[in-house]
Amino acid sequence: MLDENRVMEFLGRVVADNAAAFAGVSTSLGVRLGLYEAMSAAGALTPGALAEKTGLVERYVREWLAAQVAGAYVLHDSATDTYVLPDEHAAVLADPSLPTYVGGGFTMLKALYGAEEALVNAYRNGGGVNWREYGPELAEGVAAFFKPGYEAVLVQEWLPAMEGVEAKLRRGASVADVGCGFGHSTVLMAQAFPQSRFHGFDFHEPSVEAARKLAAEAGLGDRVTFEVAGAHDFPGGDYDLVTFFDCLHDLGDPGAALRRTEEALAADGSCLVVEPNVSAEPGENINPIGRSFASTSAVLCLPAAMAQGGPHALGNHPGQDALAAIADEVGLHSWRLAVETVTNRIYDVRR
């Protein structure tokens, strides 16, 4: 017999999830339309004042604010009919320069939901969903989602945890950033280590174009280059450092990428691999971060890898042992956990 109390408890959880799924679209609108940014540090605002600040239609702004109040993202004073975005909430939704910012995760939703039909077909026929099939919002959202975290810890914590790497970069090293996307990780490293040269590679041409623009705006065109290239055949060689930021698991053939890395590394070179901090054991991921990664894997990471037709389709939670075994097969025998954060595990990989 059904336990009615357990049914009702689970129903409540699912209804809450359903509400959050609907609310995610309005949160994405708030990010894309600059509503959170306009409310940040602005104090109490009427719908009309917020509409004027953002150049939007007041009737829509009022409805959006009602949705934000319902989710307790925004506070409402009924006596004055004014709305406030608390500073603590602004740190999460309004300021991309802060490590607590997660707005990019919501702007990915359009691309993920828009690919649902392709995902249905892939689940039925065993095919995949190519990165390009998700639409441009995916690449933009992924870049915006990861950038704050990289800014907070890449140079400050991750690179120093790599044995001997920081010293090489300060003296002058050659670095390949594979799967560089919009180039945020590449540019951050280049800004921190002016004696070194950086080469970003990605198979997605629009991302490479965005990365080139970012480097030019930062005045780094003389030591930072970006090229369209696959992870298995990126050009050049004798790199002191090859990096994979949250992308190795997305490849259909991570072994080929690591084999090319082994070929392209200098004699004493190393490889930095950043992966989600999520367990290969499903039961250990019953928490918001684990759920976020596992859910993303089911609708993005795994389908993207399947679309490439390689020998592996890992998803974003294969576990350290699986990744280390693939690396070992291609000559990268040393796989060490250098450091970890709440969301990422950073590996120091060498011959």
C-alpha positions as CSV (number, residue, x, y, z in Angstrom):
1,M,0.0,0.0,0.0
2,L,1.0,3.5,-0.6
3,D,2.3,5.6,2.3
4,E,0.1,8.7,1.9
5,N,2.4,10.8,4.0
6,R,5.4,9.9,1.8
7,V,3.4,10.5,-1.3
8,M,2.4,14.0,-0.1
9,E,6.0,14.8,1.0
10,F,7.3,13.8,-2.5
11,L,4.5,15.7,-4.2
12,G,5.5,18.8,-2.3
13,R,9.1,18.4,-3.5
14,V,8.1,18.0,-7.1
15,V,5.7,20.9,-7.0
16,A,8.5,23.0,-5.6
17,D,10.8,21.8,-8.4
18,N,8.2,22.6,-11.0
19,A,7.8,26.1,-9.6
20,A,11.5,26.6,-9.8
21,A,11.6,25.4,-13.4
22,F,9.0,28.0,-14.4
23,A,10.7,30.6,-12.3
24,G,14.0,30.0,-14.1
25,V,12.7,31.6,-17.2
26,S,11.9,34.8,-15.4
27,T,15.2,34.7,-13.7
28,S,16.9,34.4,-17.1
29,L,14.9,37.4,-18.3
30,G,16.0,39.4,-15.2
31,V,19.6,38.7,-16.2
32,R,19.3,39.3,-19.9
33,L,17.2,42.5,-19.5
34,G,19.4,44.0,-16.8
35,L,16.7,44.1,-14.2
36,Y,18.8,42.7,-11.4
37,E,21.7,45.0,-12.3
38,A,19.3,48.0,-12.3
39,M,18.0,47.1,-8.9
40,S,21.4,46.5,-7.4
41,A,22.2,49.1,-4.8
42,A,19.3,51.2,-6.0
43,G,17.2,50.9,-2.9
44,A,13.4,50.8,-3.1
45,L,12.0,51.2,-6.6
46,T,8.5,51.4,-8.0
47,P,7.7,49.4,-11.1
48,G,7.6,52.6,-13.0
49,A,11.1,53.7,-11.8
50,L,12.6,50.3,-12.7
51,A,10.9,50.3,-16.1
52,E,12.4,53.7,-16.8
53,K,15.9,52.7,-15.7
54,T,15.8,49.6,-17.9
55,G,13.8,51.0,-20.9
56,L,11.2,48.3,-20.5
57,V,7.4,48.3,-20.4
58,E,6.1,49.0,-16.9
59,R,3.3,46.5,-17.1
60,Y,5.7,43.7,-17.8
61,V,8.1,44.9,-15.1
62,R,5.4,44.8,-12.5
63,E,4.5,41.3,-13.4
64,W,8.2,40.2,-13.3
65,L,8.5,41.8,-9.9
66,A,5.5,39.9,-8.6
67,A,7.2,36.6,-9.7
68,Q,10.4,37.7,-8.0
69,V,8.6,38.4,-4.8
70,A,6.9,35.0,-4.9
71,G,10.3,33.4,-5.0
72,A,11.7,35.7,-2.2
73,Y,14.3,37.0,-4.6
74,V,12.9,40.5,-4.3
75,L,11.3,42.2,-1.3
76,H,8.0,44.2,-1.6
77,D,6.7,47.0,0.6
78,S,3.0,47.0,0.1
79,A,2.6,50.4,1.9
80,T,4.7,52.2,-0.7
81,D,4.4,49.7,-3.5
82,T,8.2,49.6,-3.8
83,Y,10.6,46.7,-4.4
84,V,14.1,46.0,-3.2
85,L,16.8,43.6,-4.3
86,P,18.8,42.9,-1.1
87,D,22.6,43.4,-1.5
88,E,23.1,39.7,-0.6
89,H,20.8,38.7,-3.5
90,A,22.5,41.2,-5.9
91,A,25.8,39.4,-5.2
92,V,24.3,36.3,-6.6
93,L,22.2,37.7,-9.5
94,A,23.5,41.1,-10.5
95,D,27.3,41.3,-10.5
96,P,29.2,39.0,-12.9
97,S,32.5,40.1,-11.3
98,L,31.7,38.3,-8.1
99,P,32.5,34.6,-7.5
100,T,29.0,34.1,-6.1
101,Y,27.3,35.1,-9.4
102,V,25.2,32.4,-11.0
103,G,23.2,34.3,-13.6
104,G,24.9,32.5,-16.5
105,G,23.3,29.2,-15.3
106,F,19.9,30.6,-16.0
107,T,20.7,32.0,-19.4
108,M,21.6,28.5,-20.6
109,L,18.0,27.3,-20.0
110,K,16.7,28.5,-23.4
111,A,19.3,26.4,-25.2
112,L,18.7,23.3,-23.1
113,Y,14.9,23.4,-23.2
114,G,15.0,24.3,-26.9
115,A,16.9,21.1,-27.6
116,E,14.3,18.8,-25.9
117,E,13.1,17.3,-29.2
118,A,16.6,16.5,-30.2
119,L,17.2,15.0,-26.8
120,V,14.1,12.8,-27.0
121,N,15.3,11.4,-30.4
122,A,18.8,10.8,-29.0
123,Y,17.4,8.9,-26.0
124,R,15.4,6.7,-28.3
125,N,17.9,6.0,-31.0
126,G,21.2,6.2,-29.2
127,G,22.5,9.2,-31.1
128,G,23.7,12.4,-29.7
129,V,23.1,16.2,-29.7
130,N,25.8,18.2,-31.2
131,W,26.9,21.3,-29.3
132,R,25.8,23.5,-32.3
133,E,22.3,22.1,-32.1
134,Y,21.7,23.8,-28.8
135,G,21.8,27.3,-30.1
136,P,24.1,30.2,-29.4
137,E,22.7,30.9,-25.9
138,L,24.4,27.7,-24.7
139,A,28.0,28.9,-25.4
140,E,27.2,32.3,-24.0
141,G,25.6,30.9,-20.9
142,V,28.4,28.4,-20.2
143,A,31.0,31.2,-20.5
144,A,29.0,33.4,-18.1
145,F,28.5,30.6,-15.7
146,F,32.1,29.5,-15.3
147,K,33.8,32.9,-15.6
148,P,33.2,34.1,-12.0
149,G,34.6,30.9,-10.5
150,Y,37.7,31.0,-12.7
151,E,38.3,34.6,-11.7
152,A,38.2,33.7,-8.0
153,V,40.5,30.7,-7.9
154,L,42.3,29.9,-11.2
155,V,45.3,32.1,-10.6
156,Q,45.0,32.3,-6.9
157,E,44.6,28.6,-6.0
158,W,44.6,26.2,-8.9
159,L,47.8,27.1,-10.7
160,P,49.8,27.3,-7.5
161,A,48.6,23.8,-6.6
162,M,50.2,22.4,-9.8
163,E,53.8,21.3,-9.0
164,G,56.3,23.7,-10.5
165,V,53.9,25.3,-12.9
166,E,53.5,28.7,-11.4
167,A,57.3,29.3,-11.5
168,K,57.5,28.3,-15.1
169,L,54.7,30.7,-16.0
170,R,56.4,33.5,-14.2
171,R,59.7,32.8,-16.1
172,G,57.9,32.4,-19.5
173,A,56.1,29.3,-20.6
174,S,54.0,28.1,-23.6
175,V,50.5,27.1,-22.7
176,A,47.7,25.4,-24.7
177,D,44.1,25.9,-23.4
178,V,42.1,23.1,-25.0
179,G,38.3,23.6,-25.2
180,C,38.9,27.2,-24.4
181,G,35.3,28.4,-25.2
182,F,35.1,32.2,-25.0
183,G,38.6,32.3,-23.7
184,H,38.0,33.5,-20.2
185,S,40.4,31.0,-18.7
186,T,43.1,31.8,-21.3
187,V,42.9,35.5,-20.8
188,L,43.0,35.2,-17.0
189,M,46.2,33.2,-17.2
190,A,47.7,35.6,-19.7
191,Q,47.0,38.7,-17.6
192,A,48.6,37.0,-14.6
193,F,51.7,35.8,-16.3
194,P,53.0,38.5,-18.8
195,Q,56.1,36.5,-19.7
196,S,54.2,33.5,-21.1
197,R,52.4,32.8,-24.3
198,F,49.0,31.3,-24.6
199,H,47.2,29.4,-27.3
200,G,43.5,28.7,-27.1
201,F,41.8,25.9,-29.1
202,D,38.1,25.1,-29.5
203,F,36.1,23.3,-32.2
204,H,33.3,25.9,-31.9
205,E,34.1,28.7,-34.3
206,P,31.7,31.3,-32.8
207,S,33.4,30.7,-29.4
208,V,36.8,31.2,-30.9
209,E,35.7,34.5,-32.5
210,A,34.4,35.7,-29.1
211,A,37.7,34.7,-27.5
212,R,39.7,36.6,-30.1
213,K,37.6,39.7,-29.4
214,L,38.1,39.3,-25.6
215,A,41.9,39.0,-26.0
216,A,42.0,42.1,-28.3
217,E,40.0,44.1,-25.8
218,A,42.4,43.1,-23.1
219,G,45.4,44.2,-25.2
220,L,46.8,40.7,-25.3
221,G,46.9,40.1,-29.0
222,D,50.7,39.8,-29.1
223,R,50.9,36.8,-26.8
224,V,47.5,35.2,-26.9
225,T,46.1,33.4,-30.0
226,F,42.9,31.4,-30.6
227,E,42.3,28.8,-33.3
228,V,39.5,26.5,-34.4
229,A,40.8,23.0,-33.6
230,G,39.7,19.7,-32.1
231,A,41.0,18.4,-28.8
232,H,42.5,15.4,-30.6
233,D,44.6,17.3,-33.2
234,F,45.3,20.8,-31.8
235,P,48.5,22.2,-33.4
236,G,51.8,23.1,-31.9
237,G,54.1,21.2,-29.4
238,D,56.5,21.5,-26.6
239,Y,53.9,23.1,-24.3
240,D,54.9,23.6,-20.7
241,L,51.2,23.3,-19.8
242,V,48.1,22.0,-21.4
243,T,44.8,22.8,-19.8
244,F,41.3,21.3,-20.0
245,F,38.7,23.4,-18.1
246,D,35.5,21.6,-17.5
247,C,35.5,20.0,-20.9
248,L,37.4,16.7,-21.0
249,H,34.3,14.7,-20.0
250,D,32.4,16.3,-22.9
251,L,34.6,14.7,-25.5
252,G,33.6,11.5,-27.4
253,D,37.2,10.5,-27.3
254,P,39.0,11.9,-24.3
255,G,41.7,9.4,-24.8
256,A,42.6,10.9,-28.2
257,A,42.7,14.4,-26.6
258,L,45.0,13.1,-23.8
259,R,47.2,11.2,-26.4
260,R,47.6,14.5,-28.3
261,T,48.4,16.2,-25.1
262,E,51.1,13.7,-24.3
263,E,52.6,14.2,-27.8
264,A,52.4,18.0,-27.5
265,L,53.9,18.4,-24.0
266,A,57.5,19.4,-23.4
267,A,59.7,16.9,-21.7
268,D,58.8,18.2,-18.2
269,G,55.4,19.5,-19.1
270,S,52.2,19.0,-17.3
271,C,48.5,19.0,-17.9
272,L,45.8,20.7,-15.7
273,V,42.4,19.0,-15.9
274,V,39.4,20.7,-14.2
275,E,36.4,18.5,-13.7
276,P,33.1,18.8,-11.7
277,N,33.3,17.8,-8.1
278,V,30.7,15.2,-8.4
279,S,30.7,11.5,-7.5
280,A,30.6,8.5,-9.9
281,E,28.2,7.0,-7.2
282,P,24.7,8.4,-7.9
283,G,23.7,8.2,-4.2
284,E,26.5,10.5,-3.2
285,N,25.1,13.3,-5.4
286,I,21.9,13.9,-3.5
287,N,22.6,17.6,-2.9
288,P,22.0,20.8,-4.9
289,I,25.4,20.9,-6.5
290,G,25.4,17.2,-7.3
291,R,21.9,17.4,-8.7
292,S,22.9,20.4,-10.9
293,F,25.8,18.6,-12.4
294,A,24.0,15.3,-12.8
295,S,21.1,17.0,-14.5
296,T,23.3,18.9,-16.8
297,S,25.1,15.7,-17.8
298,A,21.9,14.0,-18.8
299,V,20.8,16.8,-21.1
300,L,24.2,18.3,-22.3
301,C,27.5,16.6,-21.4
302,L,26.5,13.0,-22.3
303,P,24.5,13.9,-25.5
304,A,27.4,16.1,-26.7
305,A,29.9,13.3,-26.2
306,M,27.5,10.8,-27.9
307,A,27.3,13.0,-30.9
308,Q,31.0,12.7,-31.5
309,G,30.8,9.0,-31.9
310,G,34.0,8.2,-30.0
311,P,34.8,5.2,-27.8
312,H,33.7,7.0,-24.6
313,A,30.7,8.8,-23.4
314,L,31.6,9.6,-19.9
315,G,29.1,12.2,-18.7
316,N,30.3,14.7,-16.2
317,H,30.7,12.3,-13.3
318,P,32.8,9.4,-14.4
319,G,35.0,9.6,-11.3
320,Q,38.8,10.0,-10.9
321,D,39.6,6.4,-11.5
322,A,38.0,6.3,-14.9
323,L,39.7,9.4,-16.1
324,A,43.1,8.3,-14.7
325,A,42.8,4.9,-16.5
326,I,42.2,6.6,-19.8
327,A,45.2,8.9,-19.3
328,D,47.4,6.0,-18.2
329,E,46.6,4.2,-21.5
330,V,48.1,7.0,-23.6
331,G,51.2,7.6,-21.6
332,L,50.1,10.1,-18.9
333,H,50.8,7.8,-15.9
334,S,50.7,10.4,-13.1
335,W,47.2,11.6,-12.1
336,R,47.2,13.6,-8.9
337,L,44.4,15.6,-7.2
338,A,46.0,18.9,-6.8
339,V,43.2,20.8,-5.1
340,E,39.4,20.8,-4.9
341,T,36.6,23.3,-4.3
342,V,33.0,22.8,-3.6
343,T,32.3,22.6,-7.3
344,N,35.5,21.4,-9.0
345,R,38.3,18.9,-8.7
346,I,41.7,20.0,-10.2
347,Y,44.1,17.3,-11.4
348,D,47.8,17.6,-12.0
349,V,48.5,15.1,-14.9
350,R,52.0,14.1,-16.1
351,R,53.9,11.4,-17.8
